[in-house]
Amino acid sequence: MKPLAVHHVSVNVSDVDAARRFYTEVLGLTERPDRPDFGFGGAWLDAGGQQVHLIQSDSTPAPGQHFALQVDDLAAVVEELKGRGIDVSPPNPVGTSLQAFLNDPAGNGIELHQVNGAPGA
């Protein structure tokens, strides 16, 4: 097997409307119109060439579990989010990249990742 890419990640959320607003209005994802009716609440979102699927569920996020969104300028994104009252960690180097972390309204971990953003990269 040789995977081509990650097509989507599914994220359990207790309040689909609150999560949809957070992911679209705060993080800039766009809602897809092609979500099938599976008989439960949810939303399909675009994040660049991949998708984030919000799934209605009351399950609790596992500690450490997260997915990453790649950004061009992490410092600017962190400042923008802080300006909106979002609790987000400062950018920290990891290898030649930078990362910061925040949680969605359901408590799911989200990493913001800037490739080749660390000093000396």
N, C-alpha and C positions, 0 to 999 in steps of 0.2 A: 504494500500500500504506500502511496505517496500523496498526502493531502495537498491540495492546491491552495487552500486558504481557510480561514475561519469564516463561515457563512453567517452565523448568528450566535448570539448567546441569549439564554432565557433567564430572566430575573423575576423572582417571585415578589409581588408587592401586595400589601393588604388593601390599599386604596388606589385603584387604577387611575382615577381622575387626577389625584394629587401627584402621582408618579408621572403621568403623561405631561402635566404642566411643568414639573421639575425638569424632565428630560428634554422637552421642547423649548420652553421659555428660558430656562437657566443654562442648560448644557448645549442648546442649539441643534439637537437632533430634529429630524422631520418625520411626521407621521406618514406611514404608508397606507394607501387605500385598499390594499389587497389582503387584509387579515381575514382568514377564513372564520366562519362561525363554528367554534368548537363546543359551544354550549357553556362557556365560562368567560368571565371578563378578561380583557386584555387589550393590548395595543402593539402593533408592529411599527418599529421606528428605524429610520436610516441613520447610520453613523459613518459617513464616508462611503466606502464600498461594502460595508458590512451592515448587519442589522442587530438591533437589540429588541427582544420580544419581552414585553411586560405581561406577566401571567398573574391573574387574581389568585392569591393564596394567603393564608394566615400563618404560614410556616415562618420560623425565625431564621434569619441569615446565620450561616455558620461563621464562627470567628476566623478571620484571615481570608475568607473567600471574597474574591473581587474580580473585576475585569478592568481592562485599561482602555482609555480613549487616548489616541495620539493627538497631540496639539503642536502647533508651530512655535509658539512663544509662551512657555509655561509661566514665567514670571508675570506676564501681562494677564494671562487667564486667572492666575491666583489672585491678583489685585482686583480684577473685575468681579470675581466671585465674592471676595471679602467685602467689596463695595456694595454688594447685594445682600450682605448679612449672612452669607454661607460660611459655615465652619469648614475650612480647608487647611491642610498642613502647608508649611512653607515648602518651596522646591528644595529637594535634596538630591545630591549626585548619587547615581548608581552606575558604576562603570563609566562610560562616556556619555551617559544620558542623565536626564533629570526626571524626578517623579514627585508627585504630591498626591495626597489622599483626601477623600471626602466621603460622606454617606448620603444616599438618597433618602427620601422621606420614610421609607420602610426599613432603613438601617443597612441596606446593601452597600458594601464597600465599592468605591470607584477609584481607580488610579488614573491620574492624568499624567501622560508620559511624553516627554520631548526627547526625540532621538538626537544624539550628538549635541546635547545642550550643555554638558558639564564643561567647566573650564579645562582647557587643554585638549578638548575633543577634536 
